Amino acid sequence: SAPPATKLCSSLWPSHTYGRPLNFVFSAILQAYAKFSGAPLTVNAINNSWRARKGEVPILISEDTVISQPAKILNFLRKQKYNADYELSAKQGADTLAYIALLEEKLLPALLHTFWVEAENYCSVTKPWFASRIPFPLSLYLPGKMSREALNRILLTRGGPPLYSLTEVEAQIYRDAKECLNLLSKRLGTSEFFFGNTPSTLDAFVFGFLAPLYKVCFPRIQLQEHLKQLPNLCRFCDDILSCYFRLAVSDGRQPS
C-alpha cells in the first residue's frame, strides 16, 4: 500500500526560528528533497498565529508522528520509501556525505555572516524581514538575539589561533566559502545535477545553501557576486526553481 500522506509544516523563511538563524536553509533543503523524491508533502508557511513545538522549524507531521530535526525528517521520508538516492552507487553515496560536510564546514559560516552579521545586510534585509513576521514584542528582541548567536557560532567554530581578530575570521570564512563554491562548480560541470540527470540528496543540500544566497537582494554582495560568476551553479538554481518550484527565474524578490 502507498505510504501515508505527510504534512511538512515549514517555510523557506520561517518566522519562529528562536535562535536558529539558518532554518530557512534547512527548510529549502527539505522542500527540494520532497520534490525530488516525490513525497506528498503539504507545505504550510508559518504566520504569527501558528506556533511550532518549542519554536522548532521546520517540522514534519505524519499522522501521529511529529519530527523536528532536518536529518531525522530526511530519514523518516527515506523509511517511507521516498528516496532520492536509490540510483546512486556506494561511491556516490560517500561523495554525498563528503560534499555535505564541505558545505557545512566551508559555506555555512559565510552564509551566517552574510545574513546575520554583515551590518548593512542585517539592518536593511534580514532584520526587517524577520521582525515583520514575529509578533510584538518578540520582534524587538529575537532578530538581535539570532544575530548575536550567529556571530557566536562563527567565532566558536572558526575563531582562535591563528585568527585572532574578527576581521581575520571574516576574511578567512569568505575565502573558504568562495573555494567551496568553486569546488561545487567544478564538480557540477555541464551536468544537470551532481550525479547526472536525476536530482539527489546532494542536489537538495546544494540548492538549500545556494538559493537564498542567489535570490535575496543584499546591499553587500561579496559572496553573492562570486556565486553569480559561476554560471553553472546559477543555472542549477534557476532550473530547480522553475522546474520543481514553478518560480519564474527572473523574479529577484525575496521568498515569501
C-alpha positions in Angstrom: 0.0 0.0 0.0 1.1 3.6 -0.5 2.8 5.4 2.4 0.5 7.8 4.3 0.4 11.4 3.1 2.6 13.7 5.1 2.4 17.3 6.0 5.5 19.5 6.2 4.9 22.5 8.4 7.7 24.7 7.1 8.6 27.9 5.5 11.6 28.9 3.3 11.9 31.9 5.6 10.4 30.6 8.9 9.2 33.2 11.3 9.5 31.4 14.7 13.2 30.4 14.4 14.2 31.1 18.0 17.9 31.0 17.9 18.2 29.1 14.7 19.2 31.7 12.2 19.7 29.4 9.2 16.5 27.4 9.4 15.4 28.8 6.1 18.3 26.8 4.6 17.1 23.6 6.2 13.5 24.3 5.0 14.7 24.8 1.5 16.7 21.5 1.6 13.7 19.6 2.9 11.3 21.1 0.3 13.7 20.3 -2.5 14.2 16.8 -1.3 10.5 16.2 -1.1 10.1 17.5 -4.7 12.9 15.2 -5.9 11.7 12.1 -4.1 8.0 12.6 -4.9 7.0 12.8 -1.2 3.4 14.1 -1.0 4.1 16.9 1.4 1.8 19.9 2.1 4.0 22.9 3.0 2.4 25.3 5.5 4.1 28.7 5.7 4.3 30.0 9.2 2.5 33.1 10.3 2.1 34.8 13.6 -0.9 32.6 14.7 0.9 29.3 14.2 3.5 28.1 16.6 5.7 25.0 16.2 6.5 22.9 19.2 9.2 24.8 21.2 9.5 27.1 18.2 11.3 24.4 16.2 11.1 24.9 12.5 10.9 23.1 10.1 8.8 20.2 11.5 7.1 17.3 9.7 3.8 15.9 10.8 2.7 12.5 9.5 -0.5 11.1 11.1 0.5 11.0 14.8 4.3 11.5 14.2 5.9 14.8 14.7 9.6 15.2 13.7 11.6 18.4 14.1 15.2 17.9 13.1 16.2 18.0 9.4 18.3 14.9 9.4 15.5 13.0 11.2 12.9 14.3 8.7 15.1 13.1 5.8 15.5 9.7 7.4 11.8 9.4 8.0 11.0 10.2 4.3 13.5 7.5 3.2 11.9 5.0 5.5 8.6 5.9 3.9 10.2 4.8 0.6 10.7 8.4 -0.6 14.3 8.1 -1.5 16.0 10.4 -3.9 19.3 8.4 -3.8 18.1 4.9 -4.8 20.1 5.0 -8.1 23.3 6.1 -6.5 26.4 3.9 -6.2 28.2 3.3 -2.9 30.9 5.8 -4.1 28.3 8.4 -5.0 26.7 7.9 -1.5 30.1 8.5 0.1 30.7 11.6 -2.1 27.3 12.9 -1.0 28.4 12.8 2.7 31.7 14.4 1.9 30.2 17.3 0.0 27.5 17.9 2.6 30.3 18.1 5.2 32.1 20.5 2.9 29.0 22.7 2.7 28.6 22.8 6.5 32.2 23.5 7.2 33.1 25.9 4.4 29.9 27.6 3.2 27.7 27.7 6.3 29.8 30.3 8.3 29.8 32.7 5.4 26.1 32.3 4.9 25.6 33.1 8.6 27.8 36.1 8.3 26.1 37.3 5.1 22.6 37.2 6.5 23.1 37.9 10.2 26.4 39.6 10.9 27.2 41.8 7.9 25.7 45.1 9.2 24.2 46.5 6.1 22.6 43.2 5.1 21.2 42.6 8.5 19.8 46.1 9.0 18.3 46.5 5.6 17.2 43.0 4.7 17.3 40.3 7.4 16.2 42.2 10.5 13.2 43.9 8.9 12.1 40.7 7.1 12.1 38.6 10.2 10.8 41.3 12.5 7.8 41.8 10.3 6.8 38.1 10.8 7.4 37.9 14.5 4.7 39.1 16.9 5.4 42.2 19.1 7.3 42.5 21.4 9.4 39.5 20.3 10.0 41.3 17.0 12.1 43.8 19.0 14.3 41.1 20.6 14.6 37.9 18.5 16.4 39.2 15.4 19.1 40.7 17.5 19.4 37.5 19.5 19.7 35.5 16.3 22.4 37.9 15.0 24.4 37.5 18.2 24.1 33.8 18.1 25.2 33.7 14.5 28.3 35.7 15.4 29.0 33.5 18.4 28.7 30.4 16.3 31.2 31.8 13.8 33.7 32.7 16.4 33.2 29.4 18.3 33.8 27.3 15.2 36.3 29.5 13.3 37.9 31.8 15.8 41.2 31.1 17.6 44.8 30.8 16.5 46.0 31.9 14.0 42.8 34.0 13.5 42.8 36.4 16.5 40.6 39.2 15.2 37.0 39.3 13.8 38.4 40.9 10.6 40.8 37.9 10.2 38.0 35.5 10.8 35.7 37.2 8.3 38.4 37.2 5.6 39.0 33.5 6.1 35.4 32.4 6.1 34.8 34.2 2.8 37.9 32.7 1.3 36.7 29.3 2.4 33.2 29.9 1.0 34.5 31.1 -2.4 36.7 28.0 -2.6 33.7 25.8 -1.7 31.6 27.4 -4.5 34.5 26.9 -6.9 34.7 23.2 -6.0 30.9 22.8 -6.4 31.0 24.5 -9.8 33.9 22.2 -10.9 32.1 19.1 -9.6 28.8 20.0 -11.3 30.5 20.9 -14.6 28.0 20.8 -17.5 25.7 18.2 -15.8 22.1 19.0 -15.0 22.6 17.6 -11.5 25.6 16.5 -9.4 25.2 12.8 -10.3 23.8 13.1 -13.8 20.2 13.7 -15.0 18.4 12.9 -11.7 18.4 15.1 -8.6 19.6 13.5 -5.3 20.1 14.4 -1.7 23.3 16.3 -2.6 21.4 18.5 -5.1 18.8 19.3 -2.4 21.6 20.4 0.1 23.4 22.4 -2.5 20.2 24.1 -3.6 19.2 24.8 0.1 22.5 26.5 0.7 22.8 28.4 -2.6 19.2 29.5 -3.4 18.8 32.0 -0.6 22.2 33.5 -1.3 21.4 33.6 -5.0 17.9 35.2 -4.9 17.9 37.6 -1.9 18.8 41.2 -2.8 21.6 42.4 -0.5 23.4 45.7 -0.4 26.7 43.9 0.4 27.1 41.1 -2.1 30.7 39.8 -1.8 29.7 36.1 -1.7 26.6 36.6 -3.9 28.8 38.3 -6.5 31.2 35.3 -6.6 28.3 32.9 -7.0 26.9 34.8 -9.9 30.3 34.5 -11.6 29.8 30.7 -11.7 27.1 30.3 -14.4 26.6 26.6 -14.0 25.6 27.0 -10.3 23.2 29.8 -11.2 21.7 27.7 -13.9 21.4 24.8 -11.4 19.4 27.1 -9.0 17.3 28.5 -11.8 16.4 25.1 -13.2 15.3 23.8 -9.8 13.3 26.9 -9.1 11.5 26.8 -12.4 11.0 23.0 -12.8 10.3 22.0 -9.2 9.0 25.1 -7.5 7.4 26.7 -10.6 9.0 30.1 -9.9 10.0 32.5 -12.7 13.8 32.7 -12.7 13.7 36.4 -13.4 11.9 37.1 -10.1 14.6 38.5 -7.8 12.3 39.2 -4.9 12.8 37.7 -1.5 10.9 34.5 -0.8 7.6 34.8 0.9 
